[in-house]
């Protein structure tokens, strides 16, 4: 599939890619071939972009800064919280407990 995508590059771009592949020994993945084609379509595929694209350094989508989800085992939850207790209330209890814990 990557080869099909690469076939859409201009002949000069294909030559640059071949030289970069020979020099670096890096493989062409489907993701990198898609990005190479995208750059080519925009008219902005330059030699200095090819190896970073192949390495995956260009085109990575930044992952949003998400807070990790915290899980509480069923046993602990049942011990400290009532069945059907609202989530907001549980969150507030945990927040207050953590504040007390870290004050020590």
N, C-alpha and C positions, 0 to 999 in steps of 0.2 A: 504494500500500500504506500509506503514512503517513496518508493521509486516512481510510482504514478504521480505523486504530488511534485516530486522533483522535476519531472518531465515538463511541468508548466513553467519552470524557470527559463529565462532567456539564455541562449547558447553561451554568452559570455559569463553569465552567473553560474551556469553549470560547470564551466571550466574552472572558475574561481573555487567553487565547492569541491571539485575533484582535487585541486591542488591542496586545499586545506585538509581534506580527508587523508590524502597521502602523507602530508606533513605531520598531522596530529594522531592519526590512527583511531580517531573517534568514530563511533557508529552514528548513523542517521536514524533517529527514531521517528515515529509517526508525528509526535508532538513537534520535534525540531523541524521536520520537513514542512509541516503546516505553517510554522512561523517563518521559515525561509520563503515560502510561497507568498505569505502575507506581506513581508518586507518587499519582495520583488514586485508585487502588484502595486504597492505604493510608490515604487521607483526608488526605494531607499536602501536596497540591499548592497552593502559595501563589504569589501573583503574583511575589514576589521570587525564586522558584525558576525561573520560566519562561525568562527571558533567559539565565541561566547554563546551563540545560539546552540551549537552542538553540545557544549558543556552544560547547557541549561541555566547559564548565568543571566541570559536575557530572556524575558518572556515569562518568568515566574510571576505568578499572581501572588501578591502579598496576602497573607492570611490575616483576616481581621483580628484585632486584639480582643480575643474573647476571654472571659473569665472562665476558669475550669468549673465544671459541674461537680458538685459535692454530693455524694450519696451516703445515706445513713442506712445501716442494716435494719431489717424488719424488727429484729430483737430490740435494738436500742430505741428505735422509733416507738415501738409498743410500750417500752418501759417508761419513757418520758413524755409521750404525747397521747392525747385521747383520739380514738377513732373519729374521723370526720372533722377534726380540728382544722380550721382554715389555714391555708399555706402561708398567708401573710403573718398570721399569729405565730406559726412555727418559726418562720424566718426571724421574727422579732425576738423570740426567746433565744434562738441560737446566737443572734447578734449580741444580745445582752450577756449571755453566758461567755462568749468569746472576749468581750470587753473586760469582764471580771477576771477571766483566766489570764489575760495578758497584762493586767494591772499588777499582778504579783511580781 
